[in-house]
């Protein structure tokens, strides 16, 4: 608590926030009033849920059903409880900017709720790419009565128990890429091999456009990078590829969606546009494979029947990881759920390449012949 008082400016300001005002009041308000020593308190504003100390510090309890409430004043630090239930853009669009003026700190805490924005930020913290972030978990078994843990196990399914009592991020039961496990398939040591061609895997889209960048040899695939642009077109995507990898001496090869041969966001076919930028070596099928065939081939690269993982990716491929972990089947069980416009593009792009080079070829009997 003393840290809340020692600042070079006269009005240090901190918040304790929850998804709604009522939640925030229930979680924090009573405890804060009990924790702050009476001799420190100058005034308590019950209606606004604010405690002002004699040294000028302010402790606010805030509901973030409207994240804009946090804006307008600089903050020195705060706690976001039940962060998984807050709006997805609250941290990046409202809270983080409000902490910038004073280099404020923040704790984002709570129970996982599937593979949503809380999972994304937990992955970022755990990746180690940003020294300002840390990831900490406390399983319920370390604080609850063992009898209570056993009682919960008797009534909860394993997936729900792991999420609610072991701080595990659990995906949907209908995950398309069930063979994926980031602990196994993500590799920060992956780098571009100057001796191997670079493969550009394309998925064309008028909203979010994603190209996956990989190399392969010896039956193994390493996804080294991805290019993600929003509200763009094929020409801009191609220029981004050339800017990043145009000097690669072993050359580049393009794979992707067969529909790109006949349509484009700019009047000319997508592949003709890429060819005009120097990406002329292209391996595109006449028509796209069945969705199930593409998915099965990709899952087999993630893990085959011998338990081998033949596909890995660099942590910078965040769209790809998000797809692997969150893309689900539609209700009919035969088509991929495309309701979220931000998803499926990365795995679609990669899937076209995988099916082309590593498709599952099943040798079927010739129906014209009689077999005894």
Secondary structure, DSSP 8 states (H G I E B T S, - for coil): -GGGT--SSS--EEEEEESSHHHHIIIIIHHHHHHS-GGGEEEEETTTTEEEETTS-EEEEEE-SSGGGG-SS--SEEEETTGGGS-TTHIIIIIHHHHHTTT-EEEE-----SSSHHHHHHHHHHH-S-TT-------GGGTS-HHHHHHHHHHS-HHHHHHHHS------TTBS-TT--HHHHB-TT----TTS-EEEEEE--SSEEEEEEEEEETTEEEEEEEEEEES--HHHHHHHHHHHHTT-TT-EEEEE-GGGGT--SSSS-HHHHHHHTT---EE--SS---HHHHHHHHHHHH--TT----EEE-TT-HHHHHHHHH-BB-TTSSSB---STTSSHHHHHHHHHHHHHH--------TTS---
